[in-house]
Amino acid sequence: MTPEHHRSDRIAEAIREEVATFLASGAKDPRLIAIVTVTAVECTRDLRQAKIFVSLLGTESERASSLHALANMTGHLRS
């Protein structure tokens, strides 16, 4: 593996931890009612994009509401 690949793995893990911490303590959206777990983050090699994978636990309506809330939070999470 190249050193750049190791760097992107470290950054992906740091992003995963930050997003998980934010969702556990800082997210104040009332639509976020399902239990959300950040399972993984994949970063591109140039670190311009990251894909965040989550697991949602709850009823179908709770998961749908929470997924909508997460989609609306993307701008805040990017910053």
C-alpha positions in Angstrom: 0.0 0.0 0.0 1.2 3.5 -0.7 1.6 6.1 2.1 -1.3 8.1 0.6 -3.6 5.2 1.1 -2.6 4.9 4.7 -3.3 8.6 5.1 -6.8 8.3 3.6 -7.6 5.4 5.9 -6.5 7.5 9.0 -8.5 10.5 7.8 -11.6 8.3 7.1 -11.4 6.9 10.7 -11.1 10.4 12.1 -14.1 11.5 10.1 -16.1 8.5 11.4 -15.2 9.4 15.0 -16.2 13.1 14.5 -19.5 12.3 12.8 -20.4 9.7 15.5 -19.5 12.2 18.3 -21.6 14.9 16.6 -24.6 12.6 16.2 -24.3 11.4 19.8 -24.1 14.8 21.4 -24.5 17.7 19.0 -27.4 16.7 16.7 -30.5 18.5 17.9 -32.9 17.5 15.1 -36.2 16.2 16.5 -36.6 14.0 13.4 -33.5 12.0 14.4 -35.3 9.4 16.5 -33.8 6.1 15.3 -30.6 4.9 16.8 -27.9 5.9 14.4 -24.5 4.2 14.2 -21.7 5.3 11.9 -20.4 2.1 10.6 -17.7 3.2 8.0 -16.3 6.0 6.0 -14.7 5.7 2.6 -12.5 8.6 1.3 -11.2 9.0 -2.2 -7.4 9.1 -2.5 -7.4 12.8 -3.2 -9.5 13.3 0.0 -12.0 15.4 -1.9 -15.0 13.2 -1.1 -16.1 10.9 1.7 -18.9 8.4 1.8 -20.4 7.9 5.3 -22.2 4.6 6.0 -24.7 4.5 8.8 -26.9 1.9 10.4 -30.4 2.9 11.6 -32.3 1.0 14.2 -36.0 1.6 14.8 -39.3 1.2 13.1 -39.6 1.9 9.4 -41.1 5.4 10.0 -38.3 6.2 12.5 -35.6 5.1 10.1 -37.2 7.1 7.2 -37.5 10.2 9.4 -33.9 9.8 10.7 -32.5 9.3 7.2 -34.3 12.5 6.0 -32.8 14.4 9.0 -29.3 13.1 8.2 -29.7 14.2 4.6 -30.6 17.7 5.8 -27.5 17.7 8.0 -25.0 17.1 5.3 -24.2 20.8 4.8 -23.4 21.2 8.5 -21.4 18.0 8.6 -19.3 19.1 5.7 -18.3 22.3 7.5 
